[in-house]
Amino acid sequence: MRVKQLLVCTALFSAGFSAQAAQASFESVQDVLTRNACLSCHTVDRKVVGPAYKDIAAMRKSDPANAEVIAQHIRQGSKGVYGPLPMPANPAISDADIQVVVDWIMAGAPKE
């Protein structure tokens, strides 16, 4: 019986997390992107220096495990993932800010 309850709770938690991520909007993440200079290299829908957030979302949002991959790329930087230019590490960004950005990207990086 406890296993069944645990499975039900896990499913409800996952559904709630998905709903919360789906409600993310550009306005809610724009402050984080601005404060952390993310918009210097990225935009929502076109490549600048780095890939567009929509392109990252298209590549990653189908697998929830990719949320951690995106978070690691933000925190530690990456090289060769989206092209030859490396993404620098961002050690000063808070875990809370990373979570806001990751949730938004995993929701498809909606601009509305």
N, C-alpha and C positions, 0 to 999 in steps of 0.2 A: 504494500500500500504506500509506503514512504517513497519508493522509487517512482511510482506513478505520480505522486504529488510533486516530486522534484522535477519530473519531466514536464508537467503542466506549468509549473512556475518558470522553468527555463524557457519554455515556448512563449509564455506571456511576457517575460522580460525581453526576449528577442524581438517580439512584435512591437513592444513599446519603444525599444531602441530604434528600430526601423522607422517607426512613425515619427519619432523625434528628429531623426536625421532627415527625413523627407520634408520636414517643416523648415529646415534651414533655408535662409534666403541670403542673397548677396548683401543686402543691407546689414544683416546680422554678422557677417564675416568681413565686410569691407574695412571696418575699423582695425581689426586684427591684421589684415593684409597691409594696410597703410602703415600702422605702427611698426611693423616688422620689415618694411621695405620690400615685401613680396611683389608688389605691383611694379617695381622697377624692372623686373625680368619677366613677369607673367601678366596676362590679361585673361579674361574669362573665355573669350571665343576666338582668339588668334595668337599665333606664335609670335613672340617678341624675341627675347634672348632665350628664354626657356619655353617649354610647351604651354599651350593654352590649358587652363583648368578643365575645360570641356574635354580636351584630348586625354588628359590624365584620367578623368572620370570614365571616359569611354573604355580606356584600357584596364582600369582597376575595379570599377564598381560592381562587376558581376560576382566577385568573390569577397565576402566579408573579411577574410583573412588579409586582404590587401590593405585594410585600414592600418594595420601595424606597419606594413611596408612603407606606406605613404608617410606615416609618422616618423619612421626611421630616416627616410630621405630628407624630411624637413629638418630634423634635429642634427643628423650626422652628415648631411650632404649626400651626393651620389655622383657617379661618373659612368658615362656610356649608356645610360638607361634610355634617354630620349634624344640622344645625339652626341656629338663629340665634346660639347662644352660641359664641364662639370658644374654641378650645383654646389655652392659652398655650404658648409655646415652653418647652422643657426643655433648655437648653444645658448643664446640669451632668451630665446622664445620660451614662454612658459608652457607647461604641460596642458594647462587649460586652453591656451590659445591654439596649440597644436590640435587639440581635440575639436575645437570649433571648426578649424579649417578642414580637418580630415572628415568630420561628419558632413560638412557641406559638399566636399568633393565626392564622397561616397553616395550622396544624394543626387549626383549628376551635375554639380556646380551650376545650379539654376541662377539666372541673372534677375529674374523677377522676384 
